[in-house]
Amino acid sequence: MMRSRLWLMLAGTTLIAAAIGYRLGALGENAEFPTAAPPALPIFEMVLTDLKGQPQAISQWRSKVLVVNYWATWCHPCLEEMPGFSRLQDKYRDKSVQFVGISIDTASKILEFQKTTPVSYPLLIGDIGVMENSAALGNTRQALPFTAVFDRQGHLSATKLGRFAEADLERLLLELVSR
């Protein structure tokens, strides 16, 4: 009786090992196993739509100090920081600084918003996938507002979850434009 149980356990283990070996062999030596989530899209490879329906590649601003702000029209802290972002965009435009707002709203909502709050930098339309990709920049909570600042070489210099104070951002911009 004990011998037959031992024999069954050995046979079962052998069958499982053979099945795993067959599966690995079928996948090939360089097989990639599926992961929980696809890799995040690098920011400079994103192409989003502007408010006129035209595609805009983030890479067009790669050689500038780039401030990317994820926001929405219903996000109160987002709306509080945008006038300061516009002032900084105007002040540092000639020093190769570019702000870009990425919203998960529709174009019509953003256009309506701009009637009361003019913005001096491009506003682009993202989707929930773009928001999920902000996690690769440090927005693991997927919350708004979220701001990522890149230097002229395209390296991530700073991030801020929540309202970015104008004075704090200006200090960072001064440092980055002087490099």
Beta strands, then each sheet from edge to edge (+ up, - down):
strand 1: 47-50
strand 2: 55-57
strand 3: 65-71
strand 4: 97-103
strand 5: 123-125
strand 6: 146-150
strand 7: 156-161
sheet 1: 2+ 1- 5+ 4+ 3+ 6- 7+
end
